[in-house]
Amino acid sequence: MTGSSASTFHGEPRTTADIDIVIDPDPSTLRSFIDALDPNRFYVGDAVSALARRDAFNVIDVATDGRSTSSCERTDPSVGQSSTAACQ
């Protein structure tokens, strides 16, 4: 988790109405995730194109206007750690 929820958890309160989640799916896993969401309740931005660009996409709960921004994560093999900087 990133964004205001994470900063609040770490002692720096910020208030927003969304949750930011970093994921690292392959195309099949992303499709399974999208298919698991009720299309009558959730709007999913262009996640497939976002994955190809290693970029963010939105999932919006249309019943509550709750927003979750999902962003790609990639592991940098040269240092063995995750980085989202290249995905923003």
N, C-alpha and C positions, 0 to 999 in steps of 0.2 A: 504494500500500500504506500502511496506517495501523497503529496499535496497537503492540504490543510489538516486532514485526519492524522497523517503521520506527524506533522509539525506539532499539533496539539498533544499527541501522545508523548512527544519528546519535550514538552514543556513550553512551547512557543505557540500559544493559542492563535488560531485563525479561524474565521467563520465563513464557510461557503456552504452551498446546498448540494454539493456533489461529493463523490468518492472517486479518487484516482487509483486505479489498479494497474500494475505492470504485469503483463503476461508474455509468454514466449511460445506461442502455439505453432504447430506445423499446419498446413492447409487442412488436413483431415480433422485435427483437434479443433481448429477454429470453426469448421463447419458443424461439428458435433455441438460445440458451445452455442452457436447461433440457433441450431435446430432445437436445442433444449429450452430456448426462451419462447414463451407464449407470444405469438405475433400480434395477438389482440391486446396485449398489455405492454409489450416492449417494442420501441423503435430502435433498430440497429442501423447505425450509419454504414457506410461502405467499407465494411471490415475486410473484405477480400482484397480490395485495392490497397487499403491501409497496410495489410500484411505484406503485400508485394513491395510497398514503399518503406516498410518498417516504420510506420507512422501511427498516430493515434486515431481512434474512432470512438464514437459515442454510443452508449446504450442508455436509452431514456425510458423510464417507467412512465408511460403516458397517463396512467391512473393518478399518479401523485406528482408528476413533473419532476421526479427524482432523476438525477443525471449521474451516470458513471462514465468516466473517461478511461478507456483502456489504451495502453501504450505498449509498444513492443519492447522487449528486452533482448539484448544479445550478449553472449558471453565472449569477451575478448580473449582468444586463446593465447595471446602473447603474455598476458598477465594473469589469466585464470580467474578473472572476476567479471561480474556483470556490469554492464554500462548501458544507461538509457540515453546518454548524451547524444549519441549518433541517431537516435530515433526521434528526437524532439523536433 
